[in-house]
Amino acid sequence: MPTPFKNMDDSTSGGMMEDAFGAFKMTRKQRLIGFGLCFVVGAVISGLSFICLTMGNIPGWAIMYTAGNITSLMSTSFWTGFSAQFKKMFDPTRRIASSIFLGSMVTTLIIALKTRVVLWCLICCAIQFLALFWYSASYIPFAREMIIKVLRKVLSIVGLR
């Protein structure tokens, strides 16, 4: 039976491991487990980073939050492979969101490690989150259009539009 996901049939196929190491093959179950574990670990790391923030450890927070986002983002590589994931990140529909996401991760780390200004770190973190959200929505058919419609509705209710 055909599946909507590339490399997600019951047979083994390379996916991320073959792209990265050229030898390993993974079954659909292994890829789903890898995706789930990677995504959950990334979310936990990002969540735990806020403990560092409340303790005033800005560099620790920035590093953990960014590492969590990278880990969560890499989870999709279990479906498509590293090189395919990287290529998809820079498709015309995702290019801007990907660039903002990657740039905000770098900026978050620079600000946290060099200036340690909490407000700027929080702003960069918010931009990082929104860019990842917008990037992720590009994989769901019509999700971006739905988000825009909801935001327009909310803004009209609040009176800002």
TAMO-V409459 format. One line per field, one symbol per residue. ss: DSSP state (2 for helix, 1 for strand, 0 for the rest). phi: phi as a letter, one per 30 degrees, with the letter a starting at -180 (. if undefined). psi: psi as a letter, one per 20 degrees, with the letter a starting at -180 (. if undefined). Layout:
ss=???
phi=???
psi=???
This chain:
ss=00000000000010222222200001022222222222222222222222222200022222222222222222002222022222222000002222222222222222222220022222222222222222222000002222222222222222000
phi=.dcdcdicddddbdhdddddcibdbbdedddddeeddddddddddddddddddddiddedddddddddddddddeddddcjddddddddcdedceddddddddddddedddddcchddeddddddddedddddddddddceiddddddddddddddddjcb
psi=pqqippkkrirqrgbgggggijhqqqrgggghgggggggggghgggghhiggghijnggggggggghggggghihihhgiqghhggghhkqhiigggggggghhggggggghhghkogghghghggggghghggghhiippjgggggggggggghhgijj.
